[in-house]
Amino acid sequence: MGSRIKQNPDTTFEVYAEVTYSGIGCVGKDPEVRRQFPEGYSDQEVLQTLTKFCFPFYADSHAVNQVGQNFTFVLTDIDSKQRFGFCRLSSGAKSCFCILSYLPWFEVFYKLLNVLADYSAKGQDSQRSELLETFHKLAIPEPGTSVHLGVHSYFTVPDTRELPSIPENRNLTEYFVAVDVNNMLHLYASMLYERRILICCSKLSTLTACIHGSAAMLYPMFWQHVYIPVLPPHLLDYCCAPMPYLIGIHLSLMEKVRNMALEDVVILNVDTNTLETPFDDLQSLPNDVVSALKSRLKKVSTTTGDGVARAFLKAQASFFGSYRNALKIEPGEPITFCEETFVSHRSAVMRQFLQNAIQLQLFKQFIDGRLDLLNSGEGFSDLFEEEINMGEYAGSDKLYHQWLSTVRKGSGAILNTVKTKANPAMKTVYKFAKDHAKMGIKEVKNRLKQKDIAENGCSVTPEESLPRTAPSPLVEKKDPKLREDRRPITVHFGQQQRLPPPRPPPPKIQRSSRPPWDLRLFCFSLTSSAAFSQFCRFAHQDLMLLRDLRVILLWKDEGLQSPVQNSLSHTGP
């Protein structure tokens, strides 16, 4: 999906180094590695690069008075995957403790560095070595796992699949506190247009937090260009690069940077909370999306938890959520993406933005990642897709159903393809139907059980017939007689129907927050008797699932009532 985070690294960290800079006040002296772990680590090129990133400022500046700062630089390996250099400066910036790792566990490594610095200050070398060896040998645990490394060293493994929250996520917290909402919006727009962006600050911890925090707001997309959270003095020429970049600069280096030949660069000064830009990127974004985002960010309720990250996620869904309308599915062919369809079905203002968006590297990587997962049969399910399924981002219900209609055109052939296992992507469709049906089944059964309890004072036993599903409010409005005309779902496999006695009107049940049509995305090919019969024959081993899936389908779409019942009556083990 374009992510530059390495999956399943071999170890928790690559190398730990204590770097000293005895040349403070002396020109020409380079930082040196005083201690490292593992001691046999032999990549001298990495160690030499690491030492220069540990002191990314002019040594004679007031930065030496910044005490105990945690910050993070990034090194990119040959596979374009990011290695994070987690650092802690000592008092007076005379030494730096650094851990290089592929894992983006900011809070975990910052906490570990504080413990290691304390051991070094107290001369507890054996405790330091034991802690490092234990952590280095640790098999990478699952998210949410509690890990105890010692009396004073324990942590919970972060789940990088979740949205960052305040105050738990240090990067987002510092970014939201340091930069006002208007400048956050301007910076977000500049990243969407992939500009050359410089962020400067006098405090290294805040500087790198703003870089990492702002980039995280692009989820589910990722910044694909030059990404340097903090730039050391010897690499300042990167600021003149002709390609897009997102670079952090310590304030002590900005005077020299401004004397360079900078062209079309967006500059955010975090200390003064001011942003300079030669572009009208924010004004070029659709006003309704920007206004909604701004309103959400200014609400007090979003200042804690994942409110800030979710506000940006909703904006991303508004911009790009309709990508599913442009997926082209042909029987026996790989799923593809049609840029023209993606752009043409939106409003004039949105079309102008999307016409530019399809040229963005971050969007191209996102689409390529989605197609790879679909065509490989792996599939995907993440917070972005869940947000899209809320139903308000596909442009309109009409456009969403147009997408479903496009998929339905080849439903018979698609099911045949699934049956012969010629197209792994369509096996993913079946897998999604199965997985999501199971989630929906639990919800529906709970609601219907509550309904029976409210009506009869007792729950339905397994031997009783399946409860009646609630009709769609929209359909009932069009046909008031529908409720009394509809027949309850009581057909089991090969059994006769048993009609329950008439019941009084049920009490109004609070609707679930789950969208009433989310399963249609995965059950699109079940819209005819023939199609459903084919699906049943393909999945005959999941009879109980099919019985419950029938409940979901009838609950979602009353028009499927007769075809589904007929198909199920002909399904055998």
GICOR-V57370 format. One record per residue. N is the residue number from 0. D_LAST is the distance of its C-alpha to the last C-alpha in Angstrom with 2 decimals. Layout:
n=[N,N]
d_last=[D_LAST,D_LAST]
This chain:
n=[0,1,2,3,4,5,6,7,8,9,10,11,12,13,14,15,16,17,18,19,20,21,22,23,24,25,26,27,28,29,30,31,32,33,34,35,36,37,38,39,40,41,42,43,44,45,46,47,48,49,50,51,52,53,54,55,56,57,58,59,60,61,62,63,64,65,66,67,68,69,70,71,72,73,74,75,76,77,78,79,80,81,82,83,84,85,86,87,88,89,90,91,92,93,94,95,96,97,98,99,100,101,102,103,104,105,106,107,108,109,110,111,112,113,114,115,116,117,118,119,120,121,122,123,124,125,126,127,128,129,130,131,132,133,134,135,136,137,138,139,140,141,142,143,144,145,146,147,148,149,150,151,152,153,154,155,156,157,158,159,160,161,162,163,164,165,166,167,168,169,170,171,172,173,174,175,176,177,178,179,180,181,182,183,184,185,186,187,188,189,190,191,192,193,194,195,196,197,198,199,200,201,202,203,204,205,206,207,208,209,210,211,212,213,214,215,216,217,218,219,220,221,222,223,224,225,226,227,228,229,230,231,232,233,234,235,236,237,238,239,240,241,242,243,244,245,246,247,248,249,250,251,252,253,254,255,256,257,258,259,260,261,262,263,264,265,266,267,268,269,270,271,272,273,274,275,276,277,278,279,280,281,282,283,284,285,286,287,288,289,290,291,292,293,294,295,296,297,298,299,300,301,302,303,304,305,306,307,308,309,310,311,312,313,314,315,316,317,318,319,320,321,322,323,324,325,326,327,328,329,330,331,332,333,334,335,336,337,338,339,340,341,342,343,344,345,346,347,348,349,350,351,352,353,354,355,356,357,358,359,360,361,362,363,364,365,366,367,368,369,370,371,372,373,374,375,376,377,378,379,380,381,382,383,384,385,386,387,388,389,390,391,392,393,394,395,396,397,398,399,400,401,402,403,404,405,406,407,408,409,410,411,412,413,414,415,416,417,418,419,420,421,422,423,424,425,426,427,428,429,430,431,432,433,434,435,436,437,438,439,440,441,442,443,444,445,446,447,448,449,450,451,452,453,454,455,456,457,458,459,460,461,462,463,464,465,466,467,468,469,470,471,472,473,474,475,476,477,478,479,480,481,482,483,484,485,486,487,488,489,490,491,492,493,494,495,496,497,498,499,500,501,502,503,504,505,506,507,508,509,510,511,512,513,514,515,516,517,518,519,520,521,522,523,524,525,526,527,528,529,530,531,532,533,534,535,536,537,538,539,540,541,542,543,544,545,546,547,548,549,550,551,552,553,554,555,556,557,558,559,560,561,562,563,564,565,566,567,568,569,570,571,572]
d_last=[39.35,43.02,43.46,46.26,45.10,44.16,40.71,40.56,44.26,45.32,47.63,48.46,51.75,53.61,57.18,59.42,63.04,66.15,68.32,71.98,74.15,77.71,78.91,78.86,82.17,82.63,81.77,80.02,78.33,74.59,72.19,71.48,68.69,70.19,67.14,63.60,60.42,59.11,62.59,61.39,59.95,61.59,60.66,64.18,63.38,60.92,63.46,66.24,64.17,63.02,66.62,67.64,64.77,65.73,68.95,68.15,71.46,75.19,76.49,79.66,77.89,77.47,73.92,75.31,75.74,72.03,70.93,67.54,65.58,61.93,60.78,58.29,58.82,56.25,56.40,54.08,52.98,52.59,48.95,50.07,48.57,50.69,52.37,53.83,57.28,57.56,61.28,63.66,67.34,69.86,72.96,75.20,72.52,74.06,70.79,67.11,64.10,61.18,57.58,55.71,51.92,48.88,47.46,48.47,49.05,52.31,52.82,51.80,54.22,57.01,56.81,56.81,59.83,61.75,61.25,62.29,65.34,66.33,66.09,68.27,70.83,71.15,71.27,68.20,67.20,65.20,62.98,62.47,61.49,59.14,57.35,56.99,55.72,53.13,51.86,51.90,49.81,47.31,43.76,42.85,41.00,38.25,39.44,40.58,41.41,44.80,46.97,50.18,52.60,55.57,57.55,58.21,55.35,51.93,49.66,46.20,44.30,44.14,40.97,42.01,38.90,40.36,43.17,46.63,48.22,51.80,53.47,50.93,51.03,54.61,54.63,53.45,55.68,58.81,58.01,57.54,60.72,62.88,62.01,62.24,59.56,61.45,61.83,58.21,57.28,59.77,58.49,54.86,55.90,57.84,54.84,52.66,55.34,55.57,59.30,61.56,61.63,64.04,63.85,66.88,67.66,70.16,67.61,65.21,62.50,62.44,62.67,59.59,57.66,58.36,57.16,53.88,53.38,54.02,51.77,48.87,49.08,47.77,44.23,41.69,44.22,46.72,50.33,50.39,54.16,56.97,56.20,59.01,59.05,62.59,64.86,67.53,71.04,70.84,67.95,69.51,69.60,65.88,66.96,68.35,65.15,64.30,60.54,58.73,58.95,58.50,61.27,62.84,66.63,68.76,71.56,74.22,73.10,72.94,76.60,76.22,72.97,74.62,77.35,74.82,74.02,71.02,69.66,67.12,66.12,64.69,66.37,65.37,67.94,66.18,69.50,70.91,67.56,68.60,66.72,68.39,66.55,67.79,64.61,63.31,59.72,58.99,60.49,58.36,55.10,53.67,55.71,52.99,50.90,54.02,55.23,51.96,51.92,55.57,55.05,52.20,54.26,57.24,55.44,56.30,52.69,51.70,54.30,52.11,48.50,46.59,48.24,50.27,47.46,45.14,47.87,48.00,44.20,44.27,46.99,45.01,42.03,44.44,45.83,42.82,39.69,39.40,38.71,35.08,36.51,37.80,34.68,34.01,30.51,30.37,27.41,27.74,30.81,31.66,32.00,35.72,38.13,40.62,43.85,45.23,42.36,42.58,46.28,46.65,44.56,46.57,49.94,53.17,54.04,50.60,50.59,53.84,52.44,49.15,51.12,52.77,49.66,47.77,50.66,50.42,49.32,47.43,45.33,44.75,43.55,41.22,39.60,39.42,37.67,35.05,34.39,34.22,31.53,29.45,29.86,29.26,25.87,27.26,27.59,29.92,30.39,33.90,36.44,37.52,34.13,33.87,37.32,36.41,33.44,35.99,36.53,40.28,40.83,39.16,42.27,40.94,37.81,38.60,38.58,35.34,33.63,35.37,33.65,30.23,31.22,32.22,28.83,27.06,29.05,26.90,23.52,21.92,23.50,22.71,18.96,19.35,21.43,18.90,16.28,18.93,20.09,23.58,24.54,24.11,25.46,22.52,20.15,22.47,21.81,18.09,19.22,21.77,19.40,17.31,20.54,22.44,19.76,19.77,23.54,23.57,21.12,23.56,26.45,25.07,24.01,27.48,29.22,27.47,28.06,31.71,31.86,30.74,33.16,35.91,35.30,34.58,35.86,32.64,29.28,25.91,24.08,20.39,20.07,21.76,20.35,20.15,23.74,25.25,25.79,29.32,30.32,32.04,35.82,36.68,34.72,36.19,39.61,39.26,37.89,39.09,37.26,33.86,33.35,33.89,32.07,28.81,26.08,24.35,20.67,19.44,16.26,13.26,9.96,11.53,14.72,18.21,20.21,22.83,25.74,27.75,31.55,33.59,34.44,37.57,37.48,36.00,38.36,38.39,36.13,37.29,35.11,33.61,35.31,32.04,32.27,30.14,29.01,28.37,24.62,25.36,26.60,23.18,21.22,23.77,21.56,19.47,22.40,21.22,18.47,18.04,18.11,15.58,13.12,13.80,13.39,9.93,8.93,10.99,9.61,5.81,6.48,8.76,7.32,10.65,12.57,11.48,12.52,15.70,16.18,16.34,19.15,20.90,20.82,22.16,24.67,25.78,26.00,26.34,26.22,22.43,21.89,21.18,19.25,16.80,16.26,15.93,13.41,11.15,11.60,10.17,7.00,3.80,0.00]
